[in-house]
Amino acid sequence: MEVLEQIVTQNKVVIGDSLAILKELESETIDLIITSPPYFQQRDYGNGNLGVGNETTENAYLDNVLAIFFECVRVIKSTGTIVFNLGDKYINGALSLLPYKFAIKAIEDKQVFLINQITWSKLNPTPRQDKRKLIQATEPFFIFAKSKNYHFDLENYLKHLDDQNKSNKNKPTEKLGKQYFELIAKSNLTDEQKENARKSLQEAILLVMNGEIDSFRMKIKGIHKEAYGGMEGGRNNQIRFNGFTIIKLLGNKLKKDLIESPVEITKDNAHPAVYPLYIVQELIKLLSKEDDLVLDPFCGSGTTCLAAKNLKRNYIGIEINPDYVNLANQRLKQTDFTQELFV
Ligand SMILES: C[S@@+](CC[C@H](N)C(=O)[O-])C[C@H]1O[C@@H](n2cnc3c(N)ncnc32)[C@H](O)[C@@H]1O
């Protein structure tokens, strides 16, 4: 009963075992779940048998994480998404691929499908002694959806990088495209083709000036090499029939399944495994809107809840260890400190 009373209040970190608490939640009520379960046999969070992570076998660990994952699937709305971040582990000197074993089982019965696997590239990975292995500097963030109708706000994801890119860029000068105008003039294109080439070039220059594309390349028949080594295709057909083609380059607007961020330095945070506020923040912007409800079933020091609060989303955190609940509550008292990394 106490548990129920805790849950009905949004914007709270609830103390308890997440499987038990998730079971109390109504189906299809949560917009977004972002979490990082304890990794297999990596750390002792002091939670005894109830805590995930200290199982004696990989299979027992996967069963426990998946039981919680499938409760997440039940409580997420049909427009919602679930993000699980898991780290891998060397067992007897061999990488176990545990995150992928989890992901394969998670999609097996087709209740959810994988939209993306974002790779977190760590800018300050932990150095290791083993001279016969490279340093592990990446971790996956799996994004699962329940239906094709999932919320996805690409425009707002890593928007500061677009803005920075725009303001840093040299302002297009009158030189832009000049060389191509000259090449069109001295080409063997027909008068009509030359006229069309100049018009398309002018349009591409305007797109750069308006910041809609980063830059462009032009290929003119008889002057430039054909695209793709001359293989049949749309570009080469354009060159052959129109006498030219223009390739528009989107620059950073191409949003990739890769995000760079340092590992959080835990100087002011007593939790031993804090994930980056920056990444969580960007995922919240991508996968939810203001006033949505974001849940983290392994809340730890409250990073997900903090990011949700800063971005005007509602949140529920679940954490089994009372010390970490206190820590999360302390962090949540702080005022807004959203992070922008220009990496
Ligand atoms: C990897 S940490 C999460 C850290 C968090 N992302 C942060 O940035 O602070 C995993 C957390 O899950 C908690 N935990 C382990 N088993 C749990 C369970 N059955 N129910 C709720 N929390 C659990 C641990 O105490 C630990 O704080």
The ligand as an SDF file (V2000), in Angstrom:
LIG
                    3D

 27 29  0  0  0  0  0  0  0  0999 V2000
   24.0470    1.5900  -12.8370 C   0  0  0  0  0  0  0  0  0  0  0  0
   23.2200    2.2110  -11.4790 S   0  0  0  0  0  0  0  0  0  0  0  0
   22.2450    3.5310  -12.1400 C   0  0  0  0  0  0  0  0  0  0  0  0
   22.9480    4.8600  -12.0340 C   0  0  0  0  0  0  0  0  0  0  0  0
   22.1410    5.9900  -12.5840 C   0  0  0  0  0  0  0  0  0  0  0  0
   21.9310    5.8590  -13.9940 N   0  0  0  0  0  0  0  0  0  0  0  0
   22.8450    7.3250  -12.2640 C   0  0  0  0  0  0  0  0  0  0  0  0
   23.2300    8.0470  -13.2170 O   0  0  0  0  0  0  0  0  0  0  0  0
   23.0450    7.6250  -11.1000 O   0  0  0  0  0  0  0  0  0  0  0  0
   22.0040    1.0080  -11.1260 C   0  0  0  0  0  0  0  0  0  0  0  0
   21.1970    1.2560   -9.8760 C   0  0  0  0  0  0  0  0  0  0  0  0
   20.1760    0.2570   -9.8010 O   0  0  0  0  0  0  0  0  0  0  0  0
   19.9200    0.0060   -8.4180 C   0  0  0  0  0  0  0  0  0  0  0  0
   19.2240   -1.2920   -8.3320 N   0  0  0  0  0  0  0  0  0  0  0  0
   19.7550   -2.5270   -8.4050 C   0  0  0  0  0  0  0  0  0  0  0  0
   18.7920   -3.4550   -8.3400 N   0  0  0  0  0  0  0  0  0  0  0  0
   17.6040   -2.7960   -8.2260 C   0  0  0  0  0  0  0  0  0  0  0  0
   16.2620   -3.1920   -8.1490 C   0  0  0  0  0  0  0  0  0  0  0  0
   15.9180   -4.4900   -8.1290 N   0  0  0  0  0  0  0  0  0  0  0  0
   15.2930   -2.2450   -8.0600 N   0  0  0  0  0  0  0  0  0  0  0  0
   15.6270   -0.9210   -8.0620 C   0  0  0  0  0  0  0  0  0  0  0  0
   16.9050   -0.4790   -8.1300 N   0  0  0  0  0  0  0  0  0  0  0  0
   17.8860   -1.3950   -8.2310 C   0  0  0  0  0  0  0  0  0  0  0  0
   21.2990    0.0470   -7.7790 C   0  0  0  0  0  0  0  0  0  0  0  0
   21.2160    0.3110   -6.3890 O   0  0  0  0  0  0  0  0  0  0  0  0
   21.9700    1.1740   -8.5770 C   0  0  0  0  0  0  0  0  0  0  0  0
   21.8750    2.4060   -7.8910 O   0  0  0  0  0  0  0  0  0  0  0  0
  1  2  1  0
  2  3  1  0
  2 10  1  0
  3  4  1  0
  4  5  1  0
  5  6  1  0
  5  7  1  0
  7  8  2  0
  7  9  1  0
 10 11  1  0
 11 12  1  0
 11 26  1  0
 12 13  1  0
 13 14  1  0
 13 24  1  0
 14 15  1  0
 14 23  1  0
 15 16  2  0
 16 17  1  0
 17 18  1  0
 17 23  2  0
 18 19  1  0
 18 20  2  0
 20 21  1  0
 21 22  2  0
 22 23  1  0
 24 25  1  0
 24 26  1  0
 26 27  1  0
M  CHG  2   2   1   9  -1
M  END
$$$$
